[in-house]
Amino acid sequence: MAGGWARDGAVNEQIEASIAEELERLRATRAAGGPGLTHCAECEEPIPEARRKAIPGVRLCIDCQGERDAQAAARGGINRRGSKDSQLK
């Protein structure tokens, strides 16, 4: 289901194209002679070699990745759908 003037399947095609582009970027990075960046994309600190080998294409150091993960988990939830349990209270 596409919205507006887009044809059916256009959204899925865009998602698949984005995934294909990212995979191609990762393959090019790996073929260029390295398992990933040598320095963090955010703080520019060196990424340990063991982390680069364990996670090919890694872009963040452990500290920056931890901060990013904490931000994603910090989102609390308001039940906007109004489940049956919340309506009974």
C-alpha positions as CSV (number, residue, x, y, z in Angstrom):
1,M,0.0,0.0,0.0
2,A,1.5,3.3,-1.1
3,G,0.3,6.7,-0.1
4,G,-0.4,9.8,-2.2
5,W,0.8,9.6,-5.8
6,A,3.2,6.7,-5.2
7,R,2.5,3.4,-6.9
8,D,1.8,0.2,-5.0
9,G,5.0,-1.2,-3.5
10,A,7.0,2.0,-3.8
11,V,7.7,2.1,0.0
12,N,9.0,-1.4,0.0
13,E,11.2,-0.7,-3.0
14,Q,12.7,2.3,-1.2
15,I,13.4,0.2,1.9
16,E,15.0,-2.5,-0.1
17,A,17.1,0.0,-2.0
18,S,18.3,1.6,1.2
19,I,19.2,-1.8,2.6
20,A,21.0,-2.7,-0.6
21,E,23.0,0.5,-0.6
22,E,24.1,0.0,3.0
23,L,25.1,-3.6,2.3
24,E,27.2,-2.4,-0.7
25,R,28.8,0.3,1.5
26,L,29.7,-2.4,4.1
27,R,31.1,-4.7,1.5
28,A,33.2,-1.9,0.0
29,T,34.5,-1.0,3.5
30,R,35.4,-4.7,4.1
31,A,37.1,-5.0,0.6
32,A,39.1,-1.8,1.2
33,G,41.2,-3.8,3.7
34,G,39.6,-3.2,7.0
35,P,36.9,-4.7,9.2
36,G,35.6,-1.1,9.9
37,L,36.6,2.3,10.9
38,T,39.7,2.6,13.2
39,H,38.2,5.6,15.1
40,C,34.8,6.4,16.5
41,A,32.5,8.4,14.2
42,E,31.3,10.5,17.2
43,C,34.2,11.1,19.6
44,E,37.1,10.1,17.3
45,E,38.7,7.9,19.9
46,P,40.4,4.7,18.6
47,I,38.1,1.6,18.4
48,P,39.9,-1.4,19.8
49,E,40.9,-4.0,17.2
50,A,39.1,-6.8,19.0
51,R,35.8,-4.8,18.7
52,R,36.4,-4.1,15.0
53,K,37.0,-7.8,14.4
54,A,34.0,-8.9,16.5
55,I,31.6,-6.4,14.7
56,P,32.6,-5.8,11.1
57,G,31.8,-2.3,10.0
58,V,31.4,-0.9,13.5
59,R,31.3,2.9,13.6
60,L,31.2,3.7,17.3
61,C,33.4,3.0,20.3
62,I,31.9,1.1,23.3
63,D,31.2,4.3,25.3
64,C,29.4,6.1,22.5
65,Q,27.4,2.9,21.6
66,G,26.4,2.5,25.3
67,E,25.2,6.1,25.4
68,R,23.2,5.6,22.2
69,D,21.7,2.4,23.5
70,A,20.7,4.1,26.8
71,Q,19.0,7.0,24.9
72,A,16.9,4.5,22.9
73,A,15.9,2.6,26.1
74,A,15.0,5.8,28.0
75,R,11.8,6.3,26.1
76,G,9.0,5.7,28.5
77,G,5.6,4.7,27.3
78,I,2.2,6.3,27.4
79,N,-0.3,3.8,26.2
80,R,-1.9,5.8,23.4
81,R,-3.9,2.9,22.1
82,G,-5.9,2.6,25.2
83,S,-5.7,-1.0,26.0
84,K,-8.6,-2.7,27.8
85,D,-6.7,-2.7,31.0
86,S,-6.1,1.0,30.9
87,Q,-9.7,1.7,30.2
88,L,-10.9,-0.4,33.2
89,K,-8.9,1.6,35.7
